[in-house]
Amino acid sequence: MTADIDAMVSIAHSFLGSDAFDFECEELHPVVMLAMAREKLASDGDRPDTRSEKGRETYESFLKQVEETAVALNLDSYPREYRGKFTSDLRAMFSGSERSYRVDILEAALTFTPTLMVNGLVYQLSETVMDHAKALQEMWLDLCQLLDLWASPGHALGQARAELCARLLRLDVAWAEFEDPPRAERRRGRPGGHGTARPPVAGRRRSAA
């Protein structure tokens, strides 16, 4: 076990340098796995490859790692009570009020499609949704650029933990606002209600036991 921890710390130092000390020991593993998952993301030319089986798997893995990293960093999740307004088939796709980042949601935001097809159901996206899609795209790019910076040789970083926490929080807010049902009107249904949201809180370090 000690050897595994030492190896993870060594990997973290390889791309974070002294900034690896910004993280608690238990945070380093998900952070390293996140950076490695970013390197594996498949692309189709200059576009994310979310259509091929292999490409989709890389994005599923990355999004799962984003969730796990946010939990490890003790970040608050944007409230998702609005999912209670989803139809039963759509609600079943998510893990309650957890982040539950999905590739099809990301794909809809990154490609700016005016419609969203989920489990055979067609959702017509309003202009407001498109604005939130652009915000999600920006926050996605923001996170990827940070991870790319870590992977570049000779980079100057500083405050790595704070920078990562800020990007993960902004991504979560943008994701939830894009997902919010009043902004995604189904062609043959009614828009859902809107829950009252509170802003998420940056990652707090766990108190020593």
C-alpha positions in Angstrom: 0.0 0.0 0.0 2.8 2.4 0.9 4.5 1.6 -2.5 1.2 2.5 -4.3 0.9 5.8 -2.4 4.6 6.6 -3.1 4.0 5.9 -6.8 0.9 8.1 -7.0 2.8 10.9 -5.3 5.6 10.5 -7.7 3.2 10.7 -10.7 1.5 13.8 -9.2 4.9 15.5 -8.8 5.7 14.7 -12.4 3.1 17.1 -13.7 2.3 19.3 -10.7 5.7 19.8 -9.3 5.7 21.4 -5.9 2.0 22.2 -6.4 1.2 18.5 -5.6 1.6 19.6 -2.0 -1.5 21.7 -2.4 -3.5 18.4 -2.3 -4.2 16.1 0.6 -2.8 12.5 0.1 -6.3 11.1 -0.4 -7.0 13.7 -3.1 -4.0 12.9 -5.2 -5.2 9.6 -6.6 -8.4 11.0 -8.2 -6.6 14.1 -9.4 -3.9 12.0 -11.1 -6.6 9.7 -12.6 -8.4 12.8 -13.9 -5.3 14.1 -15.6 -4.7 10.7 -17.2 -8.3 10.3 -18.3 -8.0 13.7 -20.0 -5.0 12.5 -22.1 -7.1 9.5 -23.3 -10.1 11.5 -24.6 -10.7 10.6 -28.2 -11.2 13.2 -31.0 -12.5 13.1 -34.5 -10.5 15.8 -36.2 -11.0 19.0 -34.2 -14.2 17.6 -32.6 -14.7 15.3 -29.6 -15.4 11.8 -30.6 -18.5 10.9 -28.7 -20.1 8.8 -31.5 -17.7 5.8 -31.8 -17.9 3.2 -29.1 -14.3 3.7 -28.1 -14.6 7.4 -28.1 -17.7 7.4 -26.0 -16.1 5.1 -23.5 -13.2 7.6 -23.0 -15.7 10.4 -22.4 -17.7 8.3 -20.0 -14.6 7.4 -18.1 -13.5 11.1 -18.0 -16.8 12.3 -16.8 -16.9 9.7 -14.1 -13.5 10.8 -13.0 -14.6 14.4 -12.9 -17.4 13.4 -10.5 -15.0 11.3 -8.3 -12.5 14.2 -8.2 -15.2 16.7 -7.1 -16.2 14.4 -4.3 -12.6 13.8 -3.2 -12.1 17.5 -3.1 -15.2 17.9 -1.0 -16.9 20.2 -3.4 -20.6 21.1 -3.0 -22.8 20.0 -5.9 -25.2 22.4 -7.5 -28.8 21.6 -6.3 -30.6 19.3 -8.7 -34.1 19.1 -7.2 -35.4 20.0 -10.6 -34.9 16.4 -11.7 -38.0 15.5 -9.7 -39.9 17.2 -12.5 -38.4 14.9 -15.1 -40.5 12.1 -16.6 -39.9 8.7 -15.0 -37.8 7.4 -18.0 -35.6 10.4 -18.0 -35.3 10.5 -14.2 -34.1 6.9 -14.2 -31.0 7.9 -16.2 -29.7 9.9 -13.2 -28.5 9.0 -9.7 -31.0 11.1 -7.8 -29.5 14.5 -7.0 -25.9 13.4 -7.7 -23.9 15.0 -10.5 -24.4 12.1 -12.9 -22.6 13.7 -15.8 -23.7 12.0 -19.1 -22.0 11.9 -22.4 -25.2 12.6 -24.3 -25.8 15.8 -22.3 -22.2 16.9 -23.0 -22.5 16.1 -26.7 -25.7 18.2 -27.0 -23.9 21.1 -25.4 -20.7 20.8 -27.4 -22.4 20.4 -30.7 -25.1 23.1 -30.2 -27.8 20.8 -31.5 -31.3 22.4 -31.4 -32.8 19.1 -30.4 -31.7 16.4 -27.8 -32.6 12.7 -28.4 -32.5 10.8 -25.1 -33.8 7.2 -25.0 -35.9 7.7 -28.1 -37.5 10.9 -26.8 -37.0 14.2 -28.7 -36.4 17.4 -26.7 -36.6 20.7 -28.4 -34.0 23.1 -26.9 -35.0 26.8 -26.5 -32.7 29.7 -27.3 -32.1 30.0 -23.5 -30.8 26.4 -23.5 -28.4 27.3 -26.3 -27.0 30.1 -24.2 -26.5 27.6 -21.3 -24.9 25.2 -23.8 -22.4 27.8 -24.7 -21.6 28.4 -21.0 -21.2 24.7 -20.5 -18.9 24.5 -23.5 -16.8 27.3 -22.1 -16.5 25.6 -18.7 -15.6 22.3 -20.3 -12.9 23.9 -22.3 -11.7 25.8 -19.2 -11.2 22.5 -17.3 -9.6 20.7 -20.2 -7.1 23.6 -20.7 -6.1 23.4 -17.1 -5.4 19.7 -17.4 -3.5 20.2 -20.7 -1.4 22.9 -18.9 -0.5 20.3 -16.3 0.6 17.9 -19.0 2.8 20.5 -20.8 6.5 20.5 -19.9 7.9 23.5 -18.1 4.6 25.0 -17.2 4.2 27.5 -14.4 1.2 26.8 -12.3 0.7 27.8 -8.7 -2.4 27.2 -6.5 -3.2 24.0 -8.4 -5.9 22.9 -5.9 -7.7 26.2 -5.9 -7.6 26.4 -9.7 -9.0 22.9 -10.1 -11.7 23.4 -7.5 -12.8 26.6 -9.2 -13.1 25.0 -12.6 -14.9 22.0 -11.3 -17.4 24.2 -9.5 -18.0 26.4 -12.6 -18.5 23.3 -14.7 -21.0 21.8 -12.3 -23.1 25.0 -12.3 -23.1 25.3 -16.0 -23.9 21.6 -16.4 -26.9 21.8 -14.1 -28.2 25.0 -15.7 -28.1 23.4 -19.1 -29.9 20.3 -17.7 -32.6 22.2 -16.0 -36.0 21.1 -17.3 -37.7 24.5 -17.8 -35.1 25.2 -20.4 -35.5 21.9 -22.3 -39.1 21.8 -23.6 -40.1 18.4 -24.9 -42.0 18.7 -28.2 -45.0 16.7 -26.9 -44.8 17.7 -23.3 -44.9 20.6 -20.8 -41.8 22.3 -19.4 -41.1 21.3 -15.8 -40.9 23.5 -12.8 -37.9 25.4 -11.5 -36.3 24.7 -8.2 -34.7 27.3 -6.1 -30.9 27.0 -6.3 -28.1 28.0 -4.0 -24.6 28.6 -5.2 -22.1 25.7 -4.6 -19.3 26.1 -2.2 -15.6 25.6 -2.9 -13.8 22.6 -1.7 -13.2 22.6 2.0 -10.3 20.6 3.5 -11.5 17.8 5.8 -10.9 18.3 9.4 -8.4 16.0 11.0 -10.0 13.1 12.9 
